[in-house]
Amino acid sequence: MPAKRSRTEVITHSLIGRLLLASVWIVAGVALLFNRVEPAATGISEAEKEPSGRSLVGQVEIAAAPSPSPLGPGFAAARLWSGEDDWEPATAADPSSSYVYQLTTRYSGPAGCPRCALPAIIFRRSADGGATWEPDRFLRPSRRTQNDPMIEVATDGAIYAAWLETYRPGVMFSKSTDRGETWSRPVSFTRPAGRPRWNDRPVLAISDDGRHVYIAFNGSHSYVVASHDYGATWGRPVKTNKDRRYWFHSAGATAPDGTVYFGTFDFSQTYAGPAFAGVLRSVDGGRTWQYTRLDRSAVMADCDWAAGCYHGFLGGSIGLAVDDAGAVVVAYHVNDAPRAPQRLYSRRSADGLVWEPRQALSADSLEHNAFPAVAAGLGVGDFRVVWQGNTDGRTDAWNTWYRRSTDGGQTWSEPLRLSDTATTPAPYRSAAGFRFPYGDYLELAVDRDGVNHVIWGEGLSYFGPGGSWYTSGQ
């Protein structure tokens, strides 16, 4: 399966591939099998756990309170969530209060739930804008492995969450109206008697008031499912493509007039050939979808310099946000030559239909750029973007970067480094940066005061161990 894979899936494919090296034809057949639309992985075996899940408890410092960043004026120094093996985190800010929420995918540590599988989605909250945090808790205890958390908050303070539980039932949705104390019974969207029979990687978008909820996910094809009663009931998933490519969503947003958008990349089933950045747009509540192709990328670069990294990990992804006037800004990474590092670009549109030419966002001093997230700030024309990029020629020196536009994406502030690695040590950090992005996305939220809340993953390699790091500021 060619789009962004869970670590478990990559390990599973690697182990099976080694067992079948005796026959070139068998290996080729198995490779084709694993690129079909239905994955075989349904859990984590002991062998699959071996390369990951190493705790760093006692080896890293957990700062109890924020302090000023020496590198990013206006931001706090980056803080580590825990010493456990955490990756692919998410964050959201309550627009009606000072509460901030975080989710992470945890591969190690005391379960606190004897029957729960790892990895599991861990939830925590802060009542004071992210300065201090309450104890960790399971988002939803489960015997199935969990990945890919997403979280949003409506204007009434209700929290909406989506995540993945293996590939069947796959994408799950739940809601809390008491700041995460209790959660509604999870809803899944697979269809045993129809399509999709499995699914992967949810992306969540809600209207400001939370009435309209949309979840995009893939089952090789692109699907979007919608609720128009605050997540109480759901329609059937709508397939938005007519080809045989592998579709991957990485951002979504709803405009003030109800138009909903999802940013996408689509790949061949084997990563061969070009990939395409695009935007899905619906003006009828998700019943029908219009697709606009924004850019083309040649085959992505390899990353065999990081243990466990598979060809495809540095493939394109896209961030997207909509401001109060309905203008849309995207940030994505592509290359123009096969296997070359990818630069980060932005594009803007007043209506999601006509798009201005791309402009470079990544600095010339950065080589690989990946995993952008975009958020709208306060008012019209206020957009912020974060992403991860490595110093030119240093594949072991990655950092998290931030830029802001106050004119709708026409111009941007100078890149600001948020990962102040020299003052907050960890085994995978040096003064130049961290060894490798841990997971294939990060998140950015803007609170009611215009403060940015950023969370990302850092690790020794694709296999880890690593952790979820966060900062706030403006």
Secondary structure as UniProt FT lines:
FT   HELIX           7..19
FT   TURN            20..22
FT   HELIX           24..34
FT   HELIX           46..49
FT   TURN            50..51
FT   TURN            57..59
FT   TURN            73..74
FT   STRAND          75..76
FT   STRAND          79..80
FT   STRAND          86..93
FT   TURN            95..96
FT   STRAND          100..106
FT   TURN            114..115
FT   STRAND          120..126
FT   TURN            129..130
FT   STRAND          137..138
FT   STRAND          146..153
FT   TURN            155..156
FT   STRAND          159..165
FT   TURN            166..169
FT   STRAND          170..176
FT   TURN            179..180
FT   STRAND          187..188
FT   TURN            192..193
FT   STRAND          200..206
FT   TURN            208..209
FT   STRAND          213..218
FT   STRAND          222..227
FT   TURN            230..231
FT   STRAND          238..239
FT   STRAND          246..254
FT   TURN            256..257
FT   STRAND          260..267
FT   TURN            269..270
FT   STRAND          275..282
FT   TURN            285..286
FT   STRAND          290..297
FT   TURN            304..305
FT   TURN            307..308
FT   TURN            311..314
FT   STRAND          318..322
FT   TURN            324..325
FT   STRAND          328..334
FT   TURN            338..339
FT   STRAND          343..349
FT   STRAND          359..360
FT   TURN            364..365
FT   STRAND          366..376
FT   TURN            380..381
FT   STRAND          383..391
FT   TURN            392..393
FT   TURN            395..396
FT   STRAND          398..405
FT   TURN            408..409
FT   STRAND          416..417
FT   TURN            421..423
FT   TURN            427..428
FT   STRAND          429..430
FT   TURN            431..432
FT   STRAND          433..434
FT   STRAND          436..437
FT   STRAND          443..446
FT   TURN            448..449
FT   STRAND          452..459
FT   STRAND          466..473
//
